[in-house]
Amino acid sequence: MPTTLKLPEELKRRIQPLARQSGKTPHAWMIDALEEQATRSELRERFVRDALEAAKEVDEGGPLYAAEDVHAYIRARAAGRPARRPPPAGRRRRH
């Protein structure tokens, strides 16, 4: 779908050498930049939504895990070692 963007001259000057260095036309470079930004925004939106859902689950009495247990699990998995999921930690009463 054709779209017209009116870019400030300074931005055009910045984009031209960046596009040239990447072996792309300014148009292709801008399409890639817009695609990347759209993907980042969608990922951030999903991250925030997931975090809010997790917070709601915890507020409703869902399981909590000790950070050190979770970190150890992630480090083991990242290193390619087998690891058991950490057990839920006890809940503290809120005052």
Residue pairs with C-beta under 8 A, 6 or more apart in sequence:
5 30
7 15
12 26
15 26
15 29
15 30
16 26
18 29
19 25
19 26
19 28
19 29
19 30
22 29
24 32
54 62
58 64
61 91
63 88
64 88
64 89
64 91
65 86
65 87
65 88
65 89
66 86
66 89
69 86
69 87
69 89
70 86
72 83
72 86
73 83
73 84
73 85
73 86
76 82
76 83
77 83
